[in-house]
């Protein structure tokens, strides 16, 4: 994606395995991966039977020590094949492709030290690693340090390419973050944080692409990438042939920062308002949107594109209702939001500038640009000096990468944050709907301060995106956190027009 900032280092200690060797290795690990993968928080295929594994690429970042206790480090790209539904006779549900590609970092030892017991995957029964213990390598400081050393020395190793933008000091002690998330993160010396993307896709990942673009624009609201690594010439399936995949991004670690979710929950617990923080966060979000619009191409969505947008939302609603029957009674009421959005493309254009303008057919035109794509309080950090930053630009992992990279109305991010305030208020007992509404209003006020356009002025677009987000949340919670399902269902009740 970008040129390395320095010349290639001396030859690396490891080597890429040939396709046949990679296949034998993955075949030997398959019985263990069948049990281990579904238990990982970042595995997206929960609830669907795994039918097989195939090797995309395998690289020995550190060859396993055949005669001693020293660890080895294997980098694997593995295609996981799954049925689309648990029951072949069940109706179709909106799921990710059934042959997702995952990035695995596997440690290999003859015996596992007690301090790494929690990272154990199992003992390999046959093949090149027969009798060896394999484990999640990110738990091992020796192997985590080796990964940073690869990033410190730009260059290629088999299908892997390591790039960096600035010099990185050596000797930074690693620690693995334990928070639940859809990827894995290592902190080095409290100075940098390395995000390891687990489910990987062909093409430039927004989690690297957008922060790089914002850095070029001089934005200080997003930590600039320090280093990154990708896989090149990796056949990820689908008949597309060799492609490039973003695998990890190293960025500055904002020490002593607190994420917006924890700050909001603490305010609720203390009985405090969050309006000042929400307004400042609204301004920060708007500044990021303005910088993205300046750094990357924008588009205009006319009446036809707006109708297509509404149709896509309506289709997701129908598919989710099949997967989560609790949504069925609300489908009619929820669809009115998407119908209103489709109709809005046929009326006269009334606004211009950052909001909308007149289209060729007389209807309003909405500006579309690159956006965060999965904005919520947990994707924000406030530094000790009170400044807000936005992080994790990967977008919603369940959606195709091409969709996540597509220009979209900026109000999509606004809707995501408005839903997050509701999540926080629902997470606190007793529920405080007034706190959520005041925080939502303050966020929009702050956004308008920076852009001159209040997102609430385009009521049809905002309601449609908030409804679409709530539908997405219903599917996510039903699959991953059933205990949380009442939170988005409460919003569904409201958005569908039901009254208590």
Secondary structure, DSSP 4 states (H G I P E B T S, - for coil): ----SS---SPPS-EEPPHHHHHHHHHHHHHHHHHHGGGSTT-TTTTS-EEEEEEEEEEEEE---SSSS--EEEEEEEEEEE-SSSSTTSPP-----TEEEEEEEEEEESS--GGGGGGEEEE--SSTTTT-EEEEGGG-HHHHHHHHHHHHS-EEETTEEEEESS---S-PPEEE--S--SSEEEEETTTEEEEE-SEE-BB--HHHHHHHHHHHHT-SSSPPEEEEEEEEEEE-STT--EEEEEEEEEEE--TT-EEHHHHHHHHHHTT---HHHHHHHHHHHHHHHHHHHHHS--EEE-HHHHHHHHHHHHHHHHHHHHH-GGGGGGHHHHHHHHHHHHHHTTS-----TTTEEE-TTSSEEEEEB---SS--GGGEEE-TTS-EEE--TT--TTS-HHHHTS-B-THHHHHHHHHHHHHHHHHSSS--HHHHHHHHHHHHHHHHHHHS--GGGSHHHHHHHHHHHHHHHHHHHHHH-GGGHHHHHHHHHHHTT---
